[in-house]
Amino acid sequence: MFWLAVCIFSNACAETEKTLPFQAGEKLQYKLSYRGILSSMIWADIADASMEFVPNQSTLDNHRGHQFVLSLSTENYTKAEIIQPVRYTYTATLDNYLQKTLQVEEIDEG
């Protein structure tokens, strides 16, 4: 039974490069909210977060892979900017089969 599972999984991974679960330029956008003492127990939006898929990018050592870019910003929210301004970007580049991380870049300007 174990070997059957391994064979099925390895075939699925071999096809990942052809049929990715994401499309080029696909972007998920979220608003982060907070409810607590600082907001008088009322829900308040405090940041924008987004995750974007960028296919077929090259790394510093010339490997090809797919990038996932996560961004977080409080730029559009005055109350959050007063307390702690945040500009954060996390970029991870994975191999074409989405199994191995090739490169990670983290930028924190907040």
N, C-alpha and C positions, 0 to 999 in steps of 0.2 A: 504494500500500500504506500509506503514511504517513497519508493522509487517511482511509482505512478505519479505522485504529487510533484516530485522533482522534475520529471519529464514534462508534465503539463506546464509547470511554472517556467521552465527553461524555454519552452516553445513560445510562451506568452511574452517573455522578455526579448526573445529574438525578433519578434514582430513589433516591439515597441517603437523602434526607429521608424517603421513605415506608418504606423497608426498611433500617433500621439494622442493622449486624452485632452490636449490643449491645441488651440489654433494660434497661429502667429498673431501677435499683438493683442491677445486676449488679456483683459484687465479687469480685476475685481476691485471694487471701491467700497470702503466702509467708513462710517462715522463712529468714533469712539465716544462713549458717554460715561458720565460719572454721577453718582448720587451719594452724598455724604455730608459731613459737617461743613466743608468748604462751600458747598452749594445749597446750604439750608435744607438738605434732604429732598431737593428737587432735582430731577434728571437734567443734566446740562451736557451739551456736546462740547468736547474738549480737544478733539484732534481728528484729522483725516488720515486714513490708512489705505494703501493700495498695494496690490500684488500684480505684477505684469510678467507675462511669459514672452521671452524673446528667443526664437529658434536660431540655430546655426551661427553661434558666436565663437570667436577664437579666444583662447586664454593667452597668458603671457608666454607660455612655452609652446605655442602654436598647436595645441590640441583643439579639436572642434567639439562643441557641446551646446547645450541649451541653457539659457540664463533665466533665473527667477529673480525679479527685483522687487523687494519689499520696501515701501517708503512710508514714513510716519512724520506728520507735520502738525504743529499747533498754530501755524501761520494765520489762519483765518479765524481764530478764536481768541479774542482779546483777554478774557479772564485767565485762560491757560497760559497765554504769553506772559502775563504779569507774574504768575507763579513760577513757571519754568518753561522757557521757550525750547522747543524740540524740533530739530531737523535731522532725521535719521534715515539712512539708506543702507540696506543689506542686500548684496548681490551674490547669489550662489550660481556657479556654473557646473552643470552636471553633464556626464557623458551622454552620448546619443541614445543609450538604453535606459537612462534615468536611474542608474544603479550606483554610480560612483561620483563623488564630488571631486571636481577638478580644481576649482578655485573658489575662494570666498573673499569678498571685499566688504568692509564695514566702514561707513562714513557717519560720524556723529558730530554734527555742528551745533548741538544745542547746549 
